Amino acid sequence: MLSARGACSGTIDDMNGEPDIAVPARALGDTARGLMASALLGHRQIPAGELARIAGVTASTASEHLHVLLAAGLVSVEHRGRGRFYRLASDDVARVVEALQVLAPRREVRSLVQATVSAELSAGRTCYDHLAGDLGLHVADLLVAAELASGLDVGATLTAPHPFPDNLVTQTLGLLPPLGRRPWIRGCLDWSGRRAHVAGQVGAQVLSTLEARGWMVRRPSTRAVVLTPAGGPGVAVPH
């Protein structure tokens, strides 16, 4: 109930104002921390020492940066013996980092290794627990053509058709009826393709299927993925 002063019942101290975007922005507003957050995309868990190497800083400096990311709620840490393994705190954080990559200028490529990694990431990569890059966009196009993702756009959430189809597309991509509260399909912004790829339950199911069937493998030390010879014709299913 509103009071005469326009406030809901309860004290002012109990109320929260608008989100303070400066907090996560400050946490990500450092080159080393940005590199660490980007490296953790794709549902990856990386030890502190490896994150220090990726960011090009000493172990003690990396510890300070990771403390900032932890305090801002952007990463979580798991202790395994004497090691500390970090990951992005949630799918929401991954979406923010991926969206920032759309706005960010591209880094200058200074070596053949960097050029190779950049090309592989654009061709196919993991974004939290789903596919991105050209491969992820190809899967999105397949689902749209099969009328399973009509209206796919960045930020859109789509429900499963009813009755749930049992056809070549759903069987090949390992799609199951929706379970739980997570969106069945959510349009996630792809920084390289600059349009929506498929996240949500379907995105996670497709990634799991391609790996389980040996159609796709992950590149070591990056979040790039590549199709195997068996996966090439397997993913290009008709609709």
Solvent accessible surface area in square Angstrom, and as a share of the most:
residue,aa,sasa,rsa
1,M,201,0.90
2,L,118,0.59
3,S,56,0.36
4,A,116,0.90
5,R,216,0.79
6,G,52,0.50
7,A,20,0.16
8,C,77,0.46
9,S,91,0.59
10,G,55,0.53
11,T,81,0.47
12,I,117,0.59
13,D,137,0.71
14,D,107,0.55
15,M,95,0.42
16,N,145,0.75
17,G,74,0.71
18,E,160,0.72
19,P,119,0.75
20,D,90,0.47
21,I,137,0.70
22,A,39,0.30
23,V,64,0.37
24,P,47,0.30
25,A,60,0.46
26,R,156,0.57
27,A,3,0.02
28,L,26,0.13
29,G,63,0.61
30,D,48,0.25
31,T,88,0.51
32,A,9,0.07
33,R,33,0.12
34,G,23,0.22
35,L,46,0.23
36,M,0,0.00
37,A,2,0.02
38,S,33,0.21
39,A,14,0.11
40,L,1,0.01
41,L,0,0.00
42,G,0,0.00
43,H,77,0.34
44,R,48,0.18
45,Q,58,0.26
46,I,5,0.03
47,P,49,0.31
48,A,14,0.11
49,G,52,0.50
50,E,54,0.24
51,L,0,0.00
52,A,7,0.05
53,R,153,0.56
54,I,45,0.23
55,A,12,0.09
56,G,67,0.65
57,V,42,0.24
58,T,88,0.51
59,A,77,0.59
60,S,77,0.50
61,T,46,0.26
62,A,1,0.01
63,S,43,0.28
64,E,117,0.52
65,H,26,0.12
66,L,1,0.00
67,H,124,0.55
68,V,56,0.32
69,L,0,0.00
70,L,60,0.30
71,A,82,0.64
72,A,26,0.20
73,G,43,0.41
74,L,15,0.07
75,V,6,0.03
76,S,44,0.28
77,V,49,0.28
78,E,80,0.36
79,H,126,0.56
80,R,108,0.40
81,G,80,0.76
82,R,247,0.90
83,G,27,0.26
84,R,89,0.32
85,F,48,0.20
86,Y,5,0.02
87,R,70,0.26
88,L,5,0.02
89,A,46,0.36
90,S,39,0.25
91,D,27,0.14
92,D,80,0.41
93,V,16,0.09
94,A,0,0.00
95,R,78,0.29
96,V,74,0.42
97,V,7,0.04
98,E,1,0.00
99,A,38,0.29
100,L,81,0.40
101,Q,37,0.17
102,V,18,0.10
103,L,147,0.73
104,A,46,0.36
105,P,123,0.78
106,R,147,0.53
107,R,156,0.57
108,E,121,0.54
109,V,74,0.43
110,R,187,0.68
111,S,52,0.34
112,L,148,0.74
113,V,111,0.64
114,Q,88,0.39
115,A,41,0.32
116,T,63,0.36
117,V,44,0.25
118,S,34,0.22
119,A,65,0.50
120,E,36,0.16
121,L,33,0.16
122,S,31,0.20
123,A,51,0.40
124,G,1,0.01
125,R,0,0.00
126,T,0,0.00
127,C,1,0.00
128,Y,30,0.12
129,D,21,0.11
130,H,0,0.00
131,L,6,0.03
132,A,0,0.00
133,G,0,0.00
134,D,89,0.46
135,L,15,0.08
136,G,2,0.02
137,L,12,0.06
138,H,74,0.33
139,V,5,0.03
140,A,1,0.01
141,D,64,0.33
142,L,18,0.09
143,L,0,0.00
144,V,67,0.39
145,A,46,0.36
146,A,21,0.16
147,E,138,0.62
148,L,10,0.05
149,A,0,0.00
150,S,73,0.47
151,G,62,0.59
152,L,35,0.17
153,D,88,0.45
154,V,69,0.40
155,G,54,0.52
156,A,28,0.22
157,T,84,0.49
158,L,30,0.15
159,T,122,0.71
160,A,21,0.16
161,P,49,0.31
162,H,176,0.79
163,P,110,0.69
164,F,52,0.22
165,P,32,0.20
166,D,117,0.61
167,N,58,0.30
168,L,93,0.46
169,V,4,0.02
170,T,4,0.02
171,Q,99,0.44
172,T,15,0.09
173,L,0,0.00
174,G,19,0.19
175,L,8,0.04
176,L,112,0.56
177,P,74,0.47
178,P,66,0.42
179,L,154,0.77
180,G,66,0.63
181,R,240,0.88
182,R,84,0.31
183,P,51,0.32
184,W,8,0.03
185,I,0,0.00
186,R,22,0.08
187,G,1,0.01
188,C,3,0.02
189,L,43,0.21
190,D,0,0.00
191,W,24,0.08
192,S,37,0.24
193,G,30,0.29
194,R,146,0.53
195,R,107,0.39
196,A,8,0.06
197,H,0,0.00
198,V,6,0.03
199,A,0,0.00
200,G,2,0.02
201,Q,18,0.08
202,V,0,0.00
203,G,3,0.03
204,A,26,0.20
205,Q,31,0.14
206,V,3,0.02
207,L,8,0.04
208,S,67,0.43
209,T,15,0.09
210,L,0,0.00
211,E,66,0.29
212,A,87,0.68
213,R,111,0.40
214,G,36,0.35
215,W,41,0.14
216,M,4,0.02
217,V,71,0.41
218,R,101,0.37
219,R,96,0.35
220,P,112,0.70
221,S,80,0.51
222,T,30,0.17
223,R,16,0.06
224,A,0,0.00
225,V,2,0.01
226,V,39,0.22
227,L,63,0.31
228,T,27,0.16
229,P,132,0.83
230,A,62,0.48
231,G,0,0.00
232,G,33,0.32
233,P,105,0.66
234,G,14,0.13
235,V,1,0.00
236,A,60,0.47
237,V,13,0.07
238,P,88,0.56
239,H,153,0.68
